[in-house]
Amino acid sequence: MRTLLFTGPGGAGTTTLAAAAAVRAARAGRRVVLLTRQEVPAGTADDGVEVVRVEPQAAFEALWGARAAELAATLPDLGLPPATSVVPLPGAGELAVLSALGGVGPGTDLVVVDGGPLGTGAGLVALPGALRWWLDQAFPARVRVLAAVRTAAVRAGTVRRGAVDLALAAVPELEALLDRLALADPAGTAVWLVGRPRPSAVAALRTATTALAVHGQHPVGVLVRRSPGGGPEDWAGTRAAEQEAALAALADVAPVREVAEAAVEPAGADVLAALLPDLPEPAGQSPELAPERVEGGWRLTLPLPFAEREGVQLTRWEDDLVLTAAGGRRSVRLDALLRRCVVTSGGLADAGTAAARLEVGFAPDPQQWPVDLLAAAAQDPARTREPQDPPQAREPQDPGQTTEPQDPARTTEPHDTGSPDTGPQDRGTE
């Protein structure tokens, strides 16, 4: 199953173009589901598109109704409100979209997601990773082992079932849902930005591109609704020049496809299908963050198109690099090699351009590397092999587990990426 995600500034026509893409795909013989929180244009479902209107309030009430009775049975003294009186938490809309996306049937060929405004669209891409991070913090290896023991005791009848068991039972369900979502994977999801050729849209779409890159995504194209000419000669000339300049700037973000601006609101399957050409579906490969061998150590490169130095922060916490940019944050798990290294430098190359990237330098940590490997690395870097964990330091084998922080003092302050090289530092310092 492939996914197309559309997002753009308010009023750019994101819902209309998402519906148009769904109609074209359905006419090509694909089984298509359109997820949206908005009213879709008339005729969207005429050619077999399954339109799923996501209602956050209704989704939250359904979730509460499914769990409240069991929770009340375990906590009889706790007065729980009925589903019709529950106030949804902030972010319930994005969670409802994710839940609907995870519930799409296996027979579907293509899911078109109307991501709404840019902030919401980027939030949808980031949300699965954020939920996984919180699961890892709340249920590290030690807690999961204890939870498995308790679950077995509850099933055997030696321990009475309680509220904590409801939470433990929900974890596998949430992890199964997250396993079905590929919004941050370019191999499974193609992101299309929508906008108008105006300077404000250029700035907004550049920022959105940076926010997507924080989570490993990138736009495959920009759909631009260009206003027709007309009006007083001076006005029309000025407007046309502004649009041409904006189109040239948007081409740095991703390939631009112009969409004709209709005189009236599009309605009907034929009109919708005529708005867009056939859009390519995701066909790329999942990006791999692989360190590059350089003199004195290794370098890890993280693409951050259009990022500026003052807007980027980098910290290291335990075995993770924590990257903050464009209002988003991602915790990147280091591989086994870099986990045994110290961060020696960090800098943003080609800041403010489409080629902007964060380059992080690493060097072997003498406390983590055997002496013979350190000597071999100094004499012949090409022959350096990855150090092996001693038996007592091996990581948990259960996938999805993370190492608990052992010493809060190792949590670091944000690293200033404006400096290309910060010099050697202690482990855990950026």
PADREN-998858 format. One line per 4 residues: number of its first residue (from 0); their letters; for each residue x, y, z of C-alpha. Coordinates in steps of 0.02 Angstrom, whole numbers. Layout:
# residues N
NUM = a = X/Y/Z  ... .
//
This chain:
# residues 430
0 = mrtl = 0/0/0  67/171/-51  24/340/21  15/516/-52 .
4 = lftg = 14/655/78  -41/830/26  -10/982/134  1/1169/106 .
8 = pgga = -40/1341/176  -221/1375/216  -321/1421/61  -198/1342/-60 .
12 = gttt = -322/1209/-115  -245/1059/-28  -410/965/-6  -462/995/-187 .
16 = laaa = -297/933/-258  -295/782/-142  -468/738/-206  -411/764/-386 .
20 = aavr = -264/645/-360  -379/514/-284  -501/526/-430  -363/507/-560 .
24 = aara = -291/355/-471  -464/275/-459  -493/302/-644  -328/212/-676 .
28 = grrv = -400/57/-593  -325/78/-420  -420/46/-258  -407/216/-175 .
32 = vllt = -449/281/-2  -453/469/30  -429/523/212  -479/700/254 .
36 = rqev = -547/807/393  -630/926/271  -780/925/154  -723/857/-14 .
40 = pagt = -779/927/-183  -938/856/-256  -909/704/-365  -752/644/-276 .
44 = addg = -827/473/-239  -911/450/-409  -773/341/-483  -749/224/-336 .
48 = vevv = -645/329/-218  -682/281/-38  -691/445/57  -657/430/244 .
52 = rvep = -705/589/335  -604/589/496  -702/665/641  -586/687/792 .
56 = qaaf = -730/706/915  -817/549/855  -653/451/851  -611/502/1029 .
60 = ealw = -785/456/1091  -771/285/1009  -602/255/1090  -666/309/1260 .
64 = gara = -822/203/1243  -718/50/1203  -606/70/1356  -712/157/1487 .
68 = aela = -814/6/1541  -659/-100/1571  -573/43/1662  -725/71/1772 .
72 = atlp = -726/-114/1818  -546/-105/1879  -573/62/1968  -751/54/2036 .
76 = dlgl = -728/206/2149  -678/316/2004  -823/409/1924  -795/411/1735 .
80 = ppat = -893/527/1620  -990/455/1473  -914/465/1300  -1029/611/1255 .
84 = svvp = -954/715/1396  -769/681/1367  -664/828/1306  -535/773/1175 .
88 = lpga = -352/810/1210  -254/930/1099  -185/835/951  -333/716/946 .
92 = gela = -362/763/764  -191/703/708  -209/546/813  -378/513/732 .
96 = vlsa = -301/528/558  -162/407/606  -289/284/676  -393/294/516 .
100 = lggv = -236/271/411  -186/118/511  -360/47/490  -359/51/300 .
104 = gpgt = -390/-123/231  -252/-227/152  -340/-229/-17  -312/-43/-41 .
108 = dlvv = -183/7/-173  -165/191/-131  -210/303/16  -220/489/-16 .
112 = vdgg = -205/591/143  -267/770/149  -141/831/277  -216/1005/290 .
116 = plgt = -106/1155/337  83/1139/335  101/1124/523  -27/986/531 .
120 = gagl = 49/893/384  223/898/458  149/846/626  72/691/546 .
124 = valp = 242/640/479  323/668/650  189/590/760  227/403/736 .
128 = galr = 410/430/781  363/535/932  243/402/994  377/269/975 .
132 = wwld = 499/376/1074  377/396/1218  340/209/1217  526/175/1229 .
136 = qafp = 545/296/1375  394/228/1469  429/45/1431  616/13/1421 .
140 = arvr = 687/-163/1427  678/-181/1616  498/-123/1625  447/-237/1481 .
144 = vlaa = 520/-388/1570  424/-345/1729  267/-313/1626  280/-485/1545 .
148 = vrta = 296/-565/1717  144/-471/1781  41/-512/1627  79/-696/1651 .
152 = avra = 29/-684/1834  -135/-599/1789  -175/-735/1663  -134/-869/1792 .
156 = gtvr = -251/-786/1917  -117/-755/2049  -128/-565/2029  -288/-465/2016 .
160 = rgav = -311/-367/1854  -293/-180/1878  -285/-16/1783  -100/-41/1748 .
164 = dlal = -142/-199/1653  -256/-101/1538  -111/13/1495  4/-136/1467 .
168 = aavp = -124/-217/1353  -136/-58/1249  51/-53/1212  54/-197/1085 .
172 = elea = -99/-124/998  -15/45/981  148/-32/921  53/-134/792 .
176 = lldr = -30/25/730  137/115/717  210/-32/621  78/-5/487 .
180 = lala = 119/180/464  255/237/344  227/425/339  410/463/377 .
184 = dpag = 475/337/249  496/407/72  487/229/6  307/215/66 .
188 = tavw = 243/395/68  263/533/-61  236/709/8  165/842/-108 .
192 = lvgr = 169/1024/-56  31/1139/-118  44/1328/-130  22/1485/-230 .
196 = prps = 167/1574/-317  187/1711/-186  341/1758/-81  250/1709/79 .
200 = avaa = 216/1536/10  399/1514/-38  454/1549/141  321/1435/214 .
204 = lrta = 360/1289/98  546/1304/131  515/1294/318  401/1145/291 .
208 = ttal = 538/1060/189  658/1082/334  530/1014/457  501/861/348 .
212 = avhg = 689/831/333  706/827/523  601/668/518  683/593/363 .
216 = qhpv = 553/648/235  560/765/85  434/834/-40  431/750/-209 .
220 = gvlv = 349/899/-291  260/1066/-271  86/1092/-346  63/1276/-384 .
224 = rrsp = -105/1356/-418  -61/1503/-528  -181/1649/-543  -229/1697/-721 .
228 = gggp = -176/1863/-794  -288/2011/-819  -323/2179/-740  -236/2347/-764 .
232 = edwa = -76/2332/-864  42/2390/-726  -43/2280/-596  -43/2126/-709 .
236 = gtra = 140/2150/-754  192/2168/-572  90/2017/-521  160/1911/-662 .
240 = aeqe = 339/1958/-616  308/1912/-435  236/1743/-485  382/1704/-600 .
244 = aala = 507/1744/-462  410/1635/-339  402/1491/-463  590/1499/-486 .
248 = alad = 616/1497/-297  494/1352/-273  591/1250/-401  732/1242/-273 .
252 = vapv = 612/1158/-151  554/1020/-269  499/1000/-451  353/1118/-485 .
256 = reva = 192/1070/-571  73/1210/-613  -113/1187/-588  -236/1292/-685 .
260 = eaav = -341/1407/-577  -526/1380/-614  -651/1522/-620  -770/1425/-508 .
264 = epag = -749/1294/-373  -710/1125/-454  -852/1000/-443  -879/833/-526 .
268 = advl = -761/689/-560  -720/747/-736  -670/921/-679  -568/854/-534 .
272 = aall = -476/728/-643  -430/866/-766  -345/971/-632  -191/860/-615 .
276 = pdlp = -84/743/-719  -51/569/-654  62/593/-503  203/469/-472 .
280 = epag = 183/359/-319  321/326/-193  463/233/-277  616/283/-179 .
284 = qspe = 716/189/-50  715/214/136  859/332/180  999/257/282 .
288 = lape = 1103/365/399  1271/283/373  1430/360/446  1569/407/325 .
292 = rveg = 1750/367/370  1855/524/379  2026/564/449  2024/542/637 .
296 = gwrl = 1852/462/647  1683/465/561  1558/592/497  1369/576/500 .
300 = tlpl = 1273/687/378  1091/737/406  1006/830/261  920/991/321 .
304 = pfae = 873/1090/165  849/1278/193  894/1267/377  983/1417/454 .
308 = regv = 1118/1401/587  1023/1497/720  873/1380/701  963/1215/727 .
312 = qltr = 1009/1131/890  1096/966/917  1121/869/1079  1176/694/1122 .
316 = wedd = 1082/597/1254  1144/422/1291  1145/330/1124  1040/459/1029 .
320 = lvlt = 1072/618/933  929/738/965  901/858/821  791/1013/833 .
324 = aagg = 748/1122/683  598/1210/605  494/1184/761  518/995/759 .
328 = rrsv = 627/874/856  687/699/818  789/577/918  905/481/802 .
332 = rlda = 971/315/870  1156/297/833  1220/134/763  1333/17/862 .
336 = llrr = 1490/100/794  1446/281/836  1378/236/1006  1558/198/1056 .
340 = cvvt = 1621/366/995  1622/543/1061  1555/691/963  1700/802/910 .
344 = sggl = 1618/928/794  1452/985/724  1413/1112/590  1281/1162/463 .
348 = adag = 1354/1164/288  1278/1271/148  1155/1349/271  996/1422/197 .
352 = taaa = 1009/1326/33  929/1170/-37  1092/1078/-3  1101/1125/182 .
356 = rlev = 1155/980/289  1211/949/467  1381/865/478  1425/784/644 .
360 = gfap = 1600/721/679  1641/571/789  1802/498/860  1831/333/952 .
364 = dpqq = 1800/341/1139  1955/267/1223  1847/203/1365  1739/103/1243 .
368 = wpvd = 1869/40/1117  1999/-96/1150  2178/-35/1143  2222/-142/993 .
372 = llaa = 2079/-70/890  2129/108/935  2306/72/878  2243/-9/718 .
376 = aaqd = 2132/141/682  2278/260/701  2391/156/587  2268/99/453 .
380 = part = 2093/178/463  2031/72/318  2055/-88/419  1965/-27/575 .
384 = repq = 1827/-145/624  1680/-108/736  1714/-143/920  1612/-284/995 .
388 = dppq = 1508/-270/1152  1572/-366/1302  1444/-496/1358  1380/-392/1503 .
392 = arep = 1354/-239/1394  1253/-318/1254  1091/-228/1213  920/-306/1239 .
396 = qdpg = 867/-419/1096  684/-369/1099  656/-252/950  587/-82/994 .
400 = qtte = 677/-75/1160  794/65/1207  926/86/1338  870/181/1490 .
404 = pqdp = 969/337/1538  1092/284/1673  1153/453/1728  1051/612/1708 .
408 = artt = 1213/711/1711  1250/646/1536  1105/744/1463  1183/889/1371 .
412 = ephd = 1142/1068/1331  1100/1114/1149  1250/1114/1035  1285/1271/934 .
416 = tgsp = 1288/1208/755  1350/1375/691  1526/1320/733  1600/1200/605 .
420 = dtgp = 1712/1117/734  1696/1119/922  1850/1014/961  1861/852/1059 .
424 = qdrg = 1734/833/1198  1686/711/1334  1563/571/1296  1386/635/1287 .
428 = te = 1437/812/1241  1402/892/1076 .
//
